[in-house]
Amino acid sequence: LCDKYKGLDGILVETTGMADPTPVAQTFYMDQEISEIAKLDGIVTVCDCKHILQNLEEKKQDGAVNESRQQLAFADVVLLNKVDLCTPDKIKEVKDMVRKINKSTKMIETVRGKVDP
């Protein structure tokens, strides 16, 4: 990719539906060739504010990881999407839960995924 597009200053890796962000993140550190030309700048997770609490409560089989928890735990930024469909109390409850999982993540409230520049 970098050979084809000289002067490329960023790559966005979109992983919708991916259960665990760990393998993608590890690629930037473990793969010698990639780590020489690119660095992982951050992980952004889109969180469905209306349904996330039920996803976080979902019980998994022995040894299985709750994908929603894993994604929130790795996120540098969480986009709290669909806040227009939630009450202020529900938004606060979601933010409190996200903060329990990841104390340092930045949260941005969005409607239809729109983020103000």
Secondary structure in CASP SS format (residue, H / E / C, confidence):
PFRMAT SS
TARGET T0000
AUTHOR 0000-0000-0000
METHOD secondary structure of the structure
MODEL  1
L C 1.00
C C 1.00
D C 1.00
K C 1.00
Y C 1.00
K C 1.00
G C 1.00
L C 1.00
D C 1.00
G C 1.00
I C 1.00
L C 1.00
V C 1.00
E C 1.00
T C 1.00
T C 1.00
G C 1.00
M C 1.00
A C 1.00
D C 1.00
P C 1.00
T H 1.00
P H 1.00
V H 1.00
A H 1.00
Q H 1.00
T H 1.00
F H 1.00
Y H 1.00
M H 1.00
D C 1.00
Q H 1.00
E H 1.00
I H 1.00
S H 1.00
E H 1.00
I H 1.00
A C 1.00
K C 1.00
L C 1.00
D C 1.00
G C 1.00
I C 1.00
V E 1.00
T E 1.00
V E 1.00
C E 1.00
D E 1.00
C C 1.00
K C 1.00
H C 1.00
I H 1.00
L H 1.00
Q H 1.00
N H 1.00
L H 1.00
E H 1.00
E C 1.00
K C 1.00
K C 1.00
Q C 1.00
D C 1.00
G C 1.00
A C 1.00
V C 1.00
N C 1.00
E H 1.00
S H 1.00
R H 1.00
Q H 1.00
Q H 1.00
L H 1.00
A H 1.00
F H 1.00
A C 1.00
D C 1.00
V E 1.00
V E 1.00
L E 1.00
L E 1.00
N E 1.00
K C 1.00
V H 1.00
D H 1.00
L H 1.00
C C 1.00
T C 1.00
P H 1.00
D H 1.00
K H 1.00
I H 1.00
K H 1.00
E H 1.00
V H 1.00
K H 1.00
D H 1.00
M H 1.00
V H 1.00
R H 1.00
K H 1.00
I H 1.00
N C 1.00
K C 1.00
S C 1.00
T C 1.00
K E 1.00
M E 1.00
I E 1.00
E E 1.00
T C 1.00
V E 1.00
R C 1.00
G C 1.00
K E 1.00
V C 1.00
D C 1.00
P C 1.00
END
